[in-house]
Amino acid sequence: MKVTLFQSLIPNFSRQLTNYWRLSLMGILLSIFLIFLYGCQGTVEKNDGVIHLSLWQSINPPTNRDVFNKLVDKFNQTHTDIQVESIFIGQPQLPKILTAVVGNAPPDILSFDPQLTGQFIELGAIQPLEKWLDKSPLKSEISPNLWEELKLDGHLWSIPLYTSNLGIFYRPKLFQAAGITQIPKTWEELRKVAKKLTIDSNGDNRPEQYGMLLPLGKEEWTVFSWFPFLLSAGGEVVTNNRPNLTNAGAIAALQFWQDLLKDGSATLSSPERGYEEDAFIAGRVAMQITGPWTYIMKSNVDFDVFPIPTNMKPATATATGNMYLMKTTPARELAALKFLEYVLSEEFQKEWSIGTGFLPVNFKATQSEAYQQFINQKPLLKVFLEQIPVAGARPIIAGYSRLSDSLGRAIEATLLGESSEKALKTAQERLELIWDDK
């Protein structure tokens, strides 16, 4: 209709406009087709008596992804009736997943963040797992607190792929060069140490070395990295299943990050790249918030790690990766459960943890001779094991993606100069407008 109208009014542009609409329509159709094709990978039966399952994952860094894919290959070699295809989905991940679910072309298994559980439940995309788990001998081999983290509304919605938590990696040689002999245990000590580690040799107000790297951005890595400070300050972001971002603990935790920047002791990562370790490995920053899965563990630079310094109480944030059983067909779901059993097994968890640095979720894997030898070779992993009792989880609620987005925006605004109180108040007001409509 619009093309006909324009053709009648502007004959000279008729052909160009018609071509424009044709190209636009072709682009839209091609995009839909590619999304559908992407979602269907591995889900089409091949008439060979084998159930072919698709598993979507976003495991990084690539070295960890290689470990995972080798373990998937091992499963495929020992299960001739089931073949799992591991498919890496890059950024942005959530839109791809939601498009596939809404388009009725989900993967069979999804490795993602447990914080999205509520959203997947609302879409009817995942299957509860407690009945299956109650019949499995593996249940007793997994830490009970991990199951609690994956529950919502009385149901278990996923299994843990791995667990870990956040600490602060540091460069001992840089500490030594700055005359620092004591590891910081409190926020104030961390602030002083970061100041000592910041060096501007030529006085141009652009330090060649910063004390600390802080993640710039509004996506989940930024929120996750900030969470230990929130918990240590006694803060929260949800009260009675509703957003609560303006409490004193949240304001104090965000203000502390801004104070590090105001001191000139911290530098910001590239937007949404706060997990990258290039600056740390190159010696441009002396401390970085991350976990034992980091590439730093495989680098040749000097490094060590210490627990997140304390404000009101010791705290860190759990990094629990999980796997969902997506709703497909009974036969496909039964086959997918066999792979989930494999993921929880001592064999998988031992090889995965040794290969990546994540902590095993299976007790037998932790106690195995191979893993104990690994721990002795990498004693800094004990820091993360010892932090498990004080590790808290991000909320598992419906609407978490909106909460995280608003919180991420508040963190980003504060790092770019806005007051922590104002940024959190703005985020709270935004959430209150939309929360009941989630």
C-alpha positions in Angstrom: 0.0 0.0 0.0 2.7 2.4 0.9 4.8 1.6 -2.1 1.8 2.1 -4.4 1.1 5.5 -2.8 4.7 6.7 -3.3 4.7 5.4 -6.8 1.7 7.5 -7.7 3.1 10.6 -6.1 6.8 10.3 -7.1 7.1 8.3 -10.3 10.8 9.0 -10.6 11.5 7.1 -7.3 9.2 4.2 -8.0 11.8 1.7 -9.1 14.3 2.6 -6.4 11.6 2.4 -3.7 10.3 -0.9 -4.9 13.8 -2.3 -4.8 14.3 -0.9 -1.3 11.2 -2.7 0.0 12.1 -5.9 -1.8 15.6 -5.8 -0.3 14.2 -5.0 3.2 11.7 -7.8 3.0 14.4 -10.2 1.8 16.6 -9.1 4.7 13.8 -9.6 7.3 12.9 -13.0 5.8 16.6 -14.1 5.7 17.1 -13.1 9.3 14.0 -15.0 10.4 15.2 -18.0 8.4 18.7 -17.9 9.9 17.3 -17.6 13.4 15.0 -20.6 12.8 17.8 -22.6 11.2 20.1 -21.7 14.1 17.5 -22.8 16.6 16.9 -26.1 14.8 20.5 -27.1 14.7 20.8 -30.6 16.0 17.0 -31.0 16.6 16.0 -32.6 13.3 15.9 -36.4 13.4 18.3 -38.0 10.9 16.5 -41.3 10.5 19.6 -43.2 11.7 18.2 -44.6 15.0 20.2 -42.0 16.9 18.7 -39.1 18.9 20.7 -36.0 17.9 20.6 -33.3 20.7 21.6 -29.7 20.5 23.3 -28.1 23.4 23.7 -24.3 23.4 26.5 -22.9 25.5 28.5 -19.7 25.9 31.5 -21.0 27.7 34.5 -18.6 27.8 37.5 -18.4 27.5 38.0 -20.6 24.4 40.4 -22.9 26.3 37.5 -23.8 28.8 35.2 -24.3 25.8 37.7 -26.8 24.4 37.7 -28.8 27.6 33.9 -28.9 27.6 33.7 -30.0 23.9 36.2 -32.8 24.5 34.0 -34.0 27.4 31.0 -33.9 25.1 32.9 -35.9 22.5 33.7 -38.5 25.2 29.9 -38.8 26.0 29.2 -39.2 22.3 31.8 -42.0 22.0 30.2 -44.0 24.8 26.5 -43.4 23.8 25.9 -44.7 20.3 22.2 -44.0 20.6 22.6 -40.3 21.6 24.8 -37.7 20.0 25.1 -34.2 21.5 26.2 -31.3 19.4 27.7 -28.5 21.5 26.9 -25.1 19.8 28.6 -21.9 21.0 26.3 -18.9 21.0 28.0 -15.5 21.1 26.7 -12.2 22.2 23.9 -11.2 22.6 22.9 -14.6 24.0 19.5 -13.9 25.6 17.7 -12.6 22.4 18.8 -15.6 20.5 17.5 -17.9 23.2 14.2 -16.2 23.6 13.7 -16.0 19.8 14.3 -19.8 19.6 11.9 -20.5 22.5 9.1 -18.3 21.1 9.7 -19.7 17.7 9.3 -23.3 19.1 12.8 -24.2 18.0 14.7 -24.4 21.3 17.9 -26.4 21.9 17.5 -29.6 23.9 19.9 -28.5 26.6 20.8 -24.9 27.5 23.8 -23.8 29.5 23.1 -20.3 30.8 22.8 -18.3 34.0 20.4 -19.5 36.8 19.3 -15.9 37.2 17.1 -16.3 34.1 15.2 -19.2 35.6 12.1 -17.1 36.3 11.9 -15.8 32.8 12.2 -19.2 31.3 9.5 -20.5 33.6 7.1 -17.8 32.5 7.7 -18.8 28.9 7.1 -22.4 29.7 10.5 -23.3 28.2 12.0 -25.6 30.8 11.2 -28.8 32.6 11.4 -29.2 36.4 13.9 -31.7 37.5 13.2 -32.7 41.2 11.3 -35.9 40.4 14.2 -37.1 38.2 16.8 -36.1 40.7 15.1 -37.8 43.6 15.5 -41.1 41.8 19.2 -40.5 41.0 22.1 -41.7 43.3 23.9 -38.6 42.2 21.8 -36.3 44.3 23.7 -37.3 47.5 27.0 -36.5 45.7 26.2 -32.8 45.1 26.4 -30.0 47.7 22.9 -29.3 49.0 23.4 -25.5 48.9 23.8 -25.7 45.1 20.4 -27.2 44.7 18.9 -24.4 46.8 20.4 -21.9 44.5 18.7 -23.4 41.5 15.2 -23.6 43.0 12.2 -21.4 42.5 8.6 -21.7 43.7 9.4 -25.1 45.2 10.8 -26.7 42.0 14.3 -27.5 40.9 14.8 -26.0 37.4 18.3 -26.9 36.4 21.5 -28.7 37.4 24.8 -27.2 38.3 27.5 -27.5 35.7 30.1 -25.9 37.9 30.5 -23.6 40.9 33.0 -21.1 42.0 33.1 -17.6 43.4 34.9 -14.3 43.0 38.3 -13.2 44.5 40.9 -10.5 43.7 43.8 -11.6 41.6 47.0 -9.6 42.1 50.6 -9.3 40.8 53.0 -10.1 43.7 55.9 -8.4 42.0 54.0 -5.2 41.6 53.0 -5.4 45.3 56.7 -6.0 46.2 57.9 -3.1 44.1 55.4 -0.8 45.8 56.5 -1.9 49.3 53.3 -3.6 50.1 53.8 -6.6 52.5 50.2 -7.1 53.8 47.3 -8.3 51.7 44.3 -6.0 52.2 41.5 -7.4 54.3 39.2 -4.5 54.5 37.7 -2.0 52.0 39.8 0.8 53.5 43.0 -1.3 53.2 42.1 -2.1 49.6 41.7 1.6 48.8 45.1 2.4 50.3 46.8 -0.5 48.5 45.2 0.5 45.2 46.6 4.0 45.7 50.1 2.8 46.3 50.0 0.6 43.2 49.0 3.4 40.9 52.1 4.9 39.2 52.3 8.0 37.0 56.0 8.1 36.2 56.0 11.1 33.9 53.4 13.2 35.7 51.0 13.5 32.8 48.0 12.4 34.9 47.7 9.2 32.9 49.2 6.4 35.1 51.2 3.7 33.4 50.0 1.4 36.1 46.7 1.4 38.0 45.9 -0.3 41.3 42.8 -2.0 40.1 40.5 -2.7 37.1 36.8 -2.1 37.4 34.3 -3.4 34.8 32.5 -0.7 32.8 29.1 -1.7 31.4 25.6 -2.5 32.3 25.5 -6.2 31.5 25.7 -9.1 33.9 29.4 -9.3 34.3 29.4 -5.8 35.9 26.5 -6.6 38.2 28.2 -9.9 39.2 31.5 -8.3 39.9 29.9 -5.7 42.1 27.8 -8.2 44.1 30.4 -9.3 46.6 30.8 -5.6 47.7 27.0 -5.3 48.0 26.8 -8.4 50.2 29.8 -7.4 52.3 28.1 -4.1 53.0 25.0 -5.9 54.2 23.1 -4.7 51.2 20.4 -6.4 49.0 18.6 -5.7 45.8 15.4 -7.6 46.4 13.1 -7.6 49.4 9.9 -9.7 49.4 10.3 -10.4 45.7 10.4 -6.7 44.9 13.3 -4.5 43.8 15.1 -2.7 46.7 18.1 -0.8 45.3 18.2 2.2 47.6 19.2 0.5 50.8 22.3 1.8 52.7 24.4 -1.3 51.8 23.8 -0.9 48.0 24.6 2.8 48.1 27.8 2.2 50.2 29.0 -0.6 47.9 28.6 1.5 44.7 30.1 4.5 46.4 33.2 2.5 47.2 33.8 1.7 43.5 33.4 5.4 42.7 35.8 6.3 45.5 38.5 4.1 43.8 38.0 6.0 40.6 38.0 9.4 42.3 41.3 8.4 44.0 42.7 7.8 40.5 43.5 4.3 41.7 41.3 2.3 39.4 40.8 2.3 35.6 37.7 1.2 33.7 37.6 -1.7 31.3 36.4 -1.3 27.7 32.6 -1.3 27.7 31.2 -4.8 28.5 34.7 -6.3 28.5 35.4 -6.3 32.2 36.2 -10.0 32.2 39.2 -9.6 29.9 42.7 -9.9 31.5 45.0 -8.2 29.0 45.7 -5.2 31.2 46.5 -7.4 34.2 48.7 -9.7 32.3 50.6 -6.8 30.7 51.1 -5.2 34.2 49.0 -2.1 33.5 46.8 -3.0 36.4 47.9 -4.8 39.6 44.5 -6.2 40.8 41.4 -7.6 39.1 38.1 -9.1 40.3 37.6 -12.5 38.8 37.5 -16.2 39.5 39.6 -19.3 39.0 38.2 -20.0 35.6 40.2 -17.0 34.3 42.9 -17.2 31.6 45.3 -15.7 34.2 45.5 -19.2 35.7 47.1 -20.4 32.4 49.3 -17.4 31.8 53.1 -17.2 32.5 52.9 -14.0 34.6 53.3 -13.9 38.4 50.0 -13.9 40.1 48.2 -14.8 43.3 44.7 -14.2 44.8 43.1 -13.0 48.0 39.5 -13.0 49.3 37.2 -10.1 48.7 38.1 -7.5 51.4 35.4 -7.0 54.1 33.2 -4.1 55.0 30.6 -5.3 57.5 31.1 -9.0 56.9 33.1 -11.4 54.7 31.3 -12.1 51.4 31.7 -13.1 47.8 29.3 -14.0 45.0 28.8 -17.5 43.7 29.6 -18.2 40.1 27.3 -21.2 39.5 26.8 -22.3 35.9 23.8 -24.4 35.2 22.1 -26.5 32.6 18.4 -26.4 31.7 16.4 -29.2 30.3 14.3 -27.5 27.6 10.8 -28.6 26.8 10.9 -30.6 23.6 9.5 -34.2 23.3 9.5 -37.0 25.9 12.1 -39.1 23.9 14.4 -36.1 23.5 14.1 -35.1 27.1 14.8 -38.6 28.3 18.0 -38.6 26.2 19.0 -35.2 27.4 18.6 -36.4 31.0 21.3 -39.0 30.4 23.7 -36.2 29.4 22.8 -34.2 32.5 23.6 -37.3 34.6 27.0 -37.4 32.9 27.6 -33.7 33.7 27.0 -34.4 37.4 29.2 -37.4 37.5 32.5 -37.7 39.2 34.2 -38.4 35.9 33.0 -35.3 34.2 33.4 -33.0 37.2 36.9 -34.1 37.8 38.1 -33.6 34.3 36.2 -30.3 33.8 37.4 -28.8 37.1 41.0 -29.7 36.5 40.9 -28.4 33.0 39.1 -25.1 33.7 39.8 -24.1 37.3 36.1 -24.2 38.3 35.3 -26.0 41.6 33.7 -29.4 41.3 30.0 -29.8 42.2 30.5 -33.5 42.9 32.0 -34.4 46.3 33.7 -37.5 44.9 35.4 -35.5 42.2 36.7 -33.0 44.9 38.0 -35.9 47.0 39.5 -37.8 44.1 43.3 -38.3 44.1 43.6 -36.5 40.7 41.8 -33.3 42.0 43.7 -33.3 45.3 47.0 -33.4 43.3 45.7 -30.5 41.2 44.8 -28.5 44.2 48.3 -29.0 45.6 49.8 -27.8 42.4 47.5 -24.7 42.4 47.1 -23.8 46.1 45.4 -20.5 45.4 42.3 -22.5 44.5 42.0 -23.1 48.3 41.0 -19.4 48.6 37.9 -20.0 46.6 37.1 -23.3 48.4 37.4 -21.5 51.7 35.1 -18.7 50.6 32.3 -21.1 49.8 30.6 -20.7 53.3 30.4 -16.9 52.8 29.4 -16.9 49.2 26.0 -15.5 48.3 23.9 -15.8 45.1 22.3 -13.3 42.9 18.5 -13.5 43.2 16.6 -16.3 41.3 13.3 -14.5 40.6 11.0 -13.8 37.8 12.0 -10.5 36.2 15.7 -10.8 37.1 16.7 -9.7 33.7 15.0 -6.3 34.2 16.4 -6.0 37.7 19.9 -6.7 36.4 19.5 -4.3 33.5 18.4 -1.4 35.7 21.1 -2.2 38.3 23.8 -2.5 35.6 22.7 1.0 34.3 23.0 2.4 37.8 26.5 0.9 38.2 27.6 2.2 34.9 26.2 5.7 35.6 28.0 5.8 38.9 31.3 4.8 37.3 30.9 7.6 34.8 30.4 10.2 37.5 26.8 10.2 38.8 26.3 9.9 42.6 25.6 6.3 43.7 22.5 7.4 45.6 21.0 9.2 42.6 21.8 6.4 40.2 20.3 3.7 42.4 17.2 5.9 43.0 16.7 6.4 39.3 17.0 2.6 38.7 14.5 1.9 41.6 12.0 4.3 40.1 12.4 2.7 36.7 11.8 -0.8 38.1 8.7 0.3 40.1 7.1 1.5 36.9 7.5 -1.8 35.1 7.8 -4.5 37.8 4.2 -5.5 38.0 4.0 -5.7 34.3 7.0 -8.1 33.9 
